[in-house]
Amino acid sequence: MTAKAGTVDQDLIPANAQHRYGVRRKDLPLSCPMPGMYLWNSHPKVYLPIEETGEAKCPYCGATYFFDQDDG
């Protein structure tokens, strides 16, 4: 039996645990919480427009996402 996404037996990062997250273009379309985060203690998924300015802020948790410098 395979584990469901977001279960405690997976190696995921806590959602909304940081205030700034560096992302790469491969992470687009950008959403908060991101794939790879636990979902049980998070807010509803929202897509964030980061392409134009290189930075976006989540209206739910206030987390700021920015493009990593080495990602162009």
C-alpha positions as CSV (number, residue, x, y, z in Angstrom):
1,M,0.0,0.0,0.0
2,T,1.4,3.4,-1.0
3,A,1.3,6.4,1.4
4,K,-1.0,9.2,0.7
5,A,0.5,12.6,0.0
6,G,0.9,14.7,3.2
7,T,0.8,11.8,5.7
8,V,3.2,11.8,8.6
9,D,5.2,8.8,7.3
10,Q,6.6,11.0,4.5
11,D,9.6,13.3,4.6
12,L,7.8,16.6,4.1
13,I,8.4,20.1,5.5
14,P,5.9,21.8,7.8
15,A,3.6,24.2,6.0
16,N,3.7,27.9,6.9
17,A,6.6,27.3,9.2
18,Q,8.9,29.9,7.7
19,H,8.2,33.4,6.6
20,R,10.4,33.4,3.4
21,Y,10.8,30.6,0.9
22,G,13.2,30.6,-2.0
23,V,11.7,29.0,-5.1
24,R,12.8,28.1,-8.6
25,R,11.1,28.3,-12.0
26,K,10.6,24.6,-11.9
27,D,8.2,25.2,-8.9
28,L,5.8,27.1,-11.1
29,P,2.9,27.5,-11.0
30,L,3.6,28.6,-7.4
31,S,1.1,27.8,-4.7
32,C,1.0,28.1,-1.0
33,P,1.3,25.7,0.6
34,M,3.7,24.1,-1.9
35,P,3.8,20.5,-2.9
36,G,6.1,18.7,-0.4
37,M,4.5,20.5,2.6
38,Y,2.2,18.8,5.2
39,L,-1.3,19.8,4.5
40,W,-3.1,18.8,7.7
41,N,-2.3,22.0,9.5
42,S,-2.4,24.5,6.6
43,H,-4.7,26.9,4.9
44,P,-6.5,26.3,1.6
45,K,-4.2,26.2,-1.5
46,V,-3.8,29.6,-3.2
47,Y,-1.8,30.2,-6.4
48,L,0.6,33.1,-6.2
49,P,1.7,35.4,-9.1
50,I,5.5,35.6,-8.9
51,E,6.6,35.7,-12.5
52,E,6.4,39.5,-13.1
53,T,8.1,40.8,-9.9
54,G,10.1,37.8,-8.7
55,E,8.3,37.9,-5.3
56,A,4.9,37.1,-4.0
57,K,3.2,37.1,-0.6
58,C,0.5,34.6,0.5
59,P,-2.7,36.3,1.6
60,Y,-3.5,33.6,4.1
61,C,-0.3,33.1,6.1
62,G,1.9,36.0,5.0
63,A,4.7,33.8,3.7
64,T,6.9,35.5,1.1
65,Y,8.2,33.6,-1.8
66,F,11.0,34.8,-4.0
67,F,13.1,33.5,-6.9
68,D,16.5,32.1,-5.8
69,Q,19.3,34.2,-7.3
70,D,20.9,31.3,-9.1
71,D,17.6,30.4,-10.9
72,G,17.5,33.5,-13.2
